[in-house]
Amino acid sequence: MFCKGDRVTVTNPNPGNARFRGRTGTVADERAGVRLGVKDIDSQLAETVIGLPDFYPEELSPTT
């Protein structure tokens, strides 16, 4: 399981998040106890206007 602050890479996104495949970001929060909000993965403008993209843990892998 991932914790806030962990660096992750999107490895297996669902079709709605396919544009994030291969991008790396930081876990920012947990949503509804299941999905993880990831910051620094999109442009700062998009994250401000739209919000952080979120992913299921199985869509992510740890980054060292």
N, C-alpha and C positions, 0 to 999 in steps of 0.2 A: 504494500500500500504506500502511496505517496503522501508526503506531509507538506504543509505550507513552506515555501522556500526551496523545495527540491527542484533541480534542473531536469527537464524532461524534453524528449523529442517525440513528435507526433509520427508514429510508425504505421498505424492501421486505422485511419480515420473513417468514420461513417461517410456516406456520399455527400452529406451536407457540409462536411468539413474537409473535403478532399483537397482543397487549395492549401491547407496547412501541412500536408504530408512533407516530412523531412525538416520542418521548421523546429527550432528549439526555443523554449521559453521557461518560465518559472511558475510553479504552482502558487497561485495567489489566494485561493479560497476553495472551500468545499461547498457544493450546492446540493441541497435536498439530500444530503448524506450519501450521494452516489457520484455525481459529476464533479469534475475539478475545473475551476476557472484558471486559465493560464495567461499570464501577462508577458509582455515583451515578445509576442509571437506575431503581432500584426503592427501596422503603423500606429503611432501614438494617437493620431487623429481618429482612426477607426476605433481604437480602444476607448477613447473619450466619448465619441458620439454613439457608437453602437454598444459598447461594453465589451468585456473580455469574452473571448470564445471559451466554450467549455467542452470537456471531453470525458468519456468513461475511462477508468484506469486502464482497461485493456487496449485502448487506442494509443497509449503512451508507453515509452520505455525510458529508463533512467539514463541520464547523460552525465558523464564524468567530467 
